[in-house]
Amino acid sequence: MFFLQKLPTDHILQDFSKKYPDMQVVNVSACLHLLKVASELLRELEGHFSKNGLSQARFLALIVLEREKSHQLKCIDMTQALGVSKPNITRLLDSLEADGLIERRGSKEDKRCSMIAITTEGSRALASVLPGYYRIMNQAMKPFDSNSKEKLIQLLGQVATGS
């Protein structure tokens, strides 16, 4: 999370660039703005999830399961889909299971791994949070026209893939 509320001015960044020649003012400024906007969006989403008994991690686990055709994944696939460590996924899945939002089943193909499945209650919880989630997303993108949104998606996709 990025907590800096008052971003440095271009003048301040220019001063820093004199001390640190590898710094490119426009790049740092753009990144700081991106971090600030993303963090504000995440805080708003976390508040929404919290009001609905979820967290970002719990929401993401449920949405990953819901979007699967079979509504289930191997535990290792959940770990990779969420980009978390095995101990963290175990704690997350334990809490979701305790709340009846997912269930663990033995895999028919591989007895060494378990399948994680979203329950009817988990699907209901997700369905109740999604309208507000989409409302927040739509509001965040309101300042952009369609062409700007497409360009933003393209540019951020390149950044995310490192190309």
C-alpha atoms as a printed R data frame, in Angstrom:
    type eleno elety resid chain resno       x       y       z
1   ATOM     1    CA   MET     A     1   0.000   0.000   0.000
2   ATOM     2    CA   PHE     A     2   1.240   3.486  -0.827
3   ATOM     3    CA   PHE     A     3   0.399   6.002   1.894
4   ATOM     4    CA   LEU     A     4   2.038   9.215   0.687
5   ATOM     5    CA   GLN     A     5  -0.791  11.742   0.396
6   ATOM     6    CA   LYS     A     6   1.141  14.759  -0.824
7   ATOM     7    CA   LEU     A     7   3.263  13.851  -3.823
8   ATOM     8    CA   PRO     A     8   6.525  15.683  -4.436
9   ATOM     9    CA   THR     A     9   6.412  18.567  -6.879
10  ATOM    10    CA   ASP     A    10   8.363  18.521 -10.130
11  ATOM    11    CA   HIS     A    11  10.735  21.021  -8.522
12  ATOM    12    CA   ILE     A    12  11.468  18.622  -5.663
13  ATOM    13    CA   LEU     A    13  11.932  15.753  -8.101
14  ATOM    14    CA   GLN     A    14  14.278  17.879 -10.228
15  ATOM    15    CA   ASP     A    15  16.394  18.539  -7.130
16  ATOM    16    CA   PHE     A    16  16.567  14.815  -6.379
17  ATOM    17    CA   SER     A    17  17.523  14.050  -9.970
18  ATOM    18    CA   LYS     A    18  20.616  16.221  -9.534
19  ATOM    19    CA   LYS     A    19  21.735  13.990  -6.655
20  ATOM    20    CA   TYR     A    20  20.674  10.749  -8.344
21  ATOM    21    CA   PRO     A    21  21.488  10.911 -12.068
22  ATOM    22    CA   ASP     A    22  19.718   7.614 -12.874
23  ATOM    23    CA   MET     A    23  16.419   9.158 -11.796
24  ATOM    24    CA   GLN     A    24  14.149  10.287 -14.605
25  ATOM    25    CA   VAL     A    25  11.719  12.864 -13.225
26  ATOM    26    CA   VAL     A    26   8.834  12.058 -15.555
27  ATOM    27    CA   ASN     A    27   9.117   8.318 -14.812
28  ATOM    28    CA   VAL     A    28   9.196   8.804 -11.058
29  ATOM    29    CA   SER     A    29   6.331  11.287 -11.180
30  ATOM    30    CA   ALA     A    30   4.207   8.929 -13.300
31  ATOM    31    CA   CYS     A    31   4.937   5.991 -10.994
32  ATOM    32    CA   LEU     A    32   4.116   7.995  -7.874
33  ATOM    33    CA   HIS     A    33   0.779   9.059  -9.362
34  ATOM    34    CA   LEU     A    34   0.030   5.465 -10.383
35  ATOM    35    CA   LEU     A    35   0.870   4.208  -6.885
36  ATOM    36    CA   LYS     A    36  -1.317   6.861  -5.257
37  ATOM    37    CA   VAL     A    37  -4.333   6.172  -7.481
38  ATOM    38    CA   ALA     A    38  -3.967   2.397  -7.136
39  ATOM    39    CA   SER     A    39  -3.641   2.622  -3.355
40  ATOM    40    CA   GLU     A    40  -6.705   4.855  -3.042
41  ATOM    41    CA   LEU     A    41  -8.669   2.404  -5.184
42  ATOM    42    CA   LEU     A    42  -7.466  -0.527  -3.079
43  ATOM    43    CA   ARG     A    43  -8.438   1.260   0.149
44  ATOM    44    CA   GLU     A    44 -11.924   1.900  -1.214
45  ATOM    45    CA   LEU     A    45 -12.261  -1.714  -2.334
46  ATOM    46    CA   GLU     A    46 -11.000  -3.012   1.026
47  ATOM    47    CA   GLY     A    47 -13.646  -0.910   2.777
48  ATOM    48    CA   HIS     A    48 -16.316  -2.365   0.521
49  ATOM    49    CA   PHE     A    49 -15.084  -5.927   1.065
50  ATOM    50    CA   SER     A    50 -14.870  -5.394   4.817
51  ATOM    51    CA   LYS     A    51 -18.497  -4.226   5.006
52  ATOM    52    CA   ASN     A    52 -19.391  -7.521   3.334
53  ATOM    53    CA   GLY     A    53 -17.286  -9.790   5.556
54  ATOM    54    CA   LEU     A    54 -14.480 -10.234   3.039
55  ATOM    55    CA   SER     A    55 -10.964  -8.993   2.432
56  ATOM    56    CA   GLN     A    56  -9.203  -8.498  -0.860
57  ATOM    57    CA   ALA     A    57  -7.526 -11.909  -0.523
58  ATOM    58    CA   ARG     A    58 -10.798 -13.669   0.330
59  ATOM    59    CA   PHE     A    59 -12.568 -11.899  -2.532
60  ATOM    60    CA   LEU     A    60  -9.830 -12.855  -4.995
61  ATOM    61    CA   ALA     A    61  -9.894 -16.499  -3.888
62  ATOM    62    CA   LEU     A    62 -13.646 -16.639  -4.419
63  ATOM    63    CA   ILE     A    63 -13.552 -14.879  -7.799
64  ATOM    64    CA   VAL     A    64 -10.757 -17.180  -9.020
65  ATOM    65    CA   LEU     A    65 -12.897 -20.210  -8.126
66  ATOM    66    CA   GLU     A    66 -16.114 -18.727  -9.493
67  ATOM    67    CA   ARG     A    67 -14.603 -17.990 -12.901
68  ATOM    68    CA   GLU     A    68 -13.483 -21.607 -13.329
69  ATOM    69    CA   LYS     A    69 -15.925 -23.668 -15.354
70  ATOM    70    CA   SER     A    70 -15.932 -26.386 -12.681
71  ATOM    71    CA   HIS     A    71 -15.827 -23.814  -9.828
72  ATOM    72    CA   GLN     A    72 -12.851 -25.640  -8.371
73  ATOM    73    CA   LEU     A    73  -9.059 -25.697  -8.572
74  ATOM    74    CA   LYS     A    74  -6.178 -27.712  -7.181
75  ATOM    75    CA   CYS     A    75  -4.624 -26.084  -4.148
76  ATOM    76    CA   ILE     A    76  -1.348 -25.530  -6.038
77  ATOM    77    CA   ASP     A    77  -3.262 -23.744  -8.819
78  ATOM    78    CA   MET     A    78  -4.920 -21.478  -6.241
79  ATOM    79    CA   THR     A    79  -1.489 -20.655  -4.815
80  ATOM    80    CA   GLN     A    80  -0.216 -19.709  -8.264
81  ATOM    81    CA   ALA     A    81  -3.399 -17.822  -9.274
82  ATOM    82    CA   LEU     A    82  -3.205 -15.639  -6.166
83  ATOM    83    CA   GLY     A    83   0.588 -15.338  -6.096
84  ATOM    84    CA   VAL     A    84   0.872 -16.264  -2.430
85  ATOM    85    CA   SER     A    85   2.987 -18.735  -0.474
86  ATOM    86    CA   LYS     A    86   1.736 -22.145   0.646
87  ATOM    87    CA   PRO     A    87   1.464 -21.082   4.320
88  ATOM    88    CA   ASN     A    88  -0.550 -17.993   3.319
89  ATOM    89    CA   ILE     A    89  -2.891 -19.936   1.039
90  ATOM    90    CA   THR     A    90  -3.419 -22.487   3.807
91  ATOM    91    CA   ARG     A    91  -4.483 -19.775   6.288
92  ATOM    92    CA   LEU     A    92  -6.685 -18.115   3.673
93  ATOM    93    CA   LEU     A    93  -8.386 -21.367   2.698
94  ATOM    94    CA   ASP     A    94  -8.809 -22.355   6.359
95  ATOM    95    CA   SER     A    95 -10.708 -19.115   7.042
96  ATOM    96    CA   LEU     A    96 -12.854 -19.444   3.917
97  ATOM    97    CA   GLU     A    97 -13.647 -23.049   4.771
98  ATOM    98    CA   ALA     A    98 -14.500 -22.164   8.391
99  ATOM    99    CA   ASP     A    99 -16.995 -19.616   7.064
100 ATOM   100    CA   GLY     A   100 -18.520 -22.156   4.674
101 ATOM   101    CA   LEU     A   101 -17.446 -20.230   1.550
102 ATOM   102    CA   ILE     A   102 -15.270 -23.005   0.127
103 ATOM   103    CA   GLU     A   103 -14.767 -26.700   0.681
104 ATOM   104    CA   ARG     A   104 -11.772 -28.943   0.208
105 ATOM   105    CA   ARG     A   105 -12.192 -32.226  -1.616
106 ATOM   106    CA   GLY     A   106  -9.789 -35.001  -2.452
107 ATOM   107    CA   SER     A   107  -8.606 -35.024  -6.052
108 ATOM   108    CA   LYS     A   108  -9.724 -38.009  -8.099
109 ATOM   109    CA   GLU     A   109  -6.651 -37.770 -10.341
110 ATOM   110    CA   ASP     A   110  -4.007 -37.153  -7.670
111 ATOM   111    CA   LYS     A   111  -4.569 -38.386  -4.124
112 ATOM   112    CA   ARG     A   112  -1.702 -36.175  -2.887
113 ATOM   113    CA   CYS     A   113  -3.483 -32.906  -3.631
114 ATOM   114    CA   SER     A   114  -6.808 -31.423  -2.690
115 ATOM   115    CA   MET     A   115  -9.344 -29.621  -4.789
116 ATOM   116    CA   ILE     A   116 -10.733 -26.306  -3.582
117 ATOM   117    CA   ALA     A   117 -14.362 -25.657  -4.530
118 ATOM   118    CA   ILE     A   118 -16.553 -22.628  -3.990
119 ATOM   119    CA   THR     A   119 -19.748 -23.442  -2.118
120 ATOM   120    CA   THR     A   120 -23.211 -22.107  -2.821
121 ATOM   121    CA   GLU     A   121 -22.721 -19.785   0.155
122 ATOM   122    CA   GLY     A   122 -19.403 -18.620  -1.315
123 ATOM   123    CA   SER     A   123 -21.076 -17.872  -4.650
124 ATOM   124    CA   ARG     A   124 -23.802 -15.932  -2.822
125 ATOM   125    CA   ALA     A   125 -21.238 -13.910  -0.856
126 ATOM   126    CA   LEU     A   126 -19.405 -13.101  -4.062
127 ATOM   127    CA   ALA     A   127 -22.629 -12.151  -5.862
128 ATOM   128    CA   SER     A   128 -23.537  -9.769  -3.055
129 ATOM   129    CA   VAL     A   129 -20.186  -7.931  -3.200
130 ATOM   130    CA   LEU     A   130 -19.776  -7.741  -7.003
131 ATOM   131    CA   PRO     A   131 -22.294  -4.947  -7.751
132 ATOM   132    CA   GLY     A   132 -20.488  -2.565  -5.382
133 ATOM   133    CA   TYR     A   133 -17.124  -3.759  -6.661
134 ATOM   134    CA   TYR     A   134 -18.115  -2.944 -10.240
135 ATOM   135    CA   ARG     A   135 -19.592   0.386  -9.147
136 ATOM   136    CA   ILE     A   136 -16.263   1.366  -7.562
137 ATOM   137    CA   MET     A   137 -14.370   0.280 -10.683
138 ATOM   138    CA   ASN     A   138 -16.720   2.204 -12.975
139 ATOM   139    CA   GLN     A   139 -16.379   5.320 -10.824
140 ATOM   140    CA   ALA     A   140 -12.594   5.085 -10.897
141 ATOM   141    CA   MET     A   141 -12.586   4.995 -14.699
142 ATOM   142    CA   LYS     A   142 -15.155   7.760 -15.184
143 ATOM   143    CA   PRO     A   143 -12.572  10.475 -16.070
144 ATOM   144    CA   PHE     A   144 -11.367   8.465 -19.075
145 ATOM   145    CA   ASP     A   145 -12.979   8.235 -22.517
146 ATOM   146    CA   SER     A   146 -13.063   4.881 -24.363
147 ATOM   147    CA   ASN     A   147  -9.889   5.557 -26.339
148 ATOM   148    CA   SER     A   148  -8.003   6.576 -23.196
149 ATOM   149    CA   LYS     A   149  -9.173   3.431 -21.398
150 ATOM   150    CA   GLU     A   150  -8.025   1.202 -24.255
151 ATOM   151    CA   LYS     A   151  -4.639   2.934 -24.364
152 ATOM   152    CA   LEU     A   152  -4.309   2.667 -20.574
153 ATOM   153    CA   ILE     A   153  -5.092  -1.067 -20.695
154 ATOM   154    CA   GLN     A   154  -2.525  -1.536 -23.433
155 ATOM   155    CA   LEU     A   155   0.188   0.465 -21.665
156 ATOM   156    CA   LEU     A   156  -0.370  -1.089 -18.252
157 ATOM   157    CA   GLY     A   157  -0.472  -4.535 -19.859
158 ATOM   158    CA   GLN     A   158   2.951  -3.856 -21.317
159 ATOM   159    CA   VAL     A   159   4.233  -2.719 -17.935
160 ATOM   160    CA   ALA     A   160   2.797  -5.813 -16.240
161 ATOM   161    CA   THR     A   161   4.415  -8.192 -18.729
162 ATOM   162    CA   GLY     A   162   7.672  -6.277 -18.881
163 ATOM   163    CA   SER     A   163   7.482  -5.705 -22.629
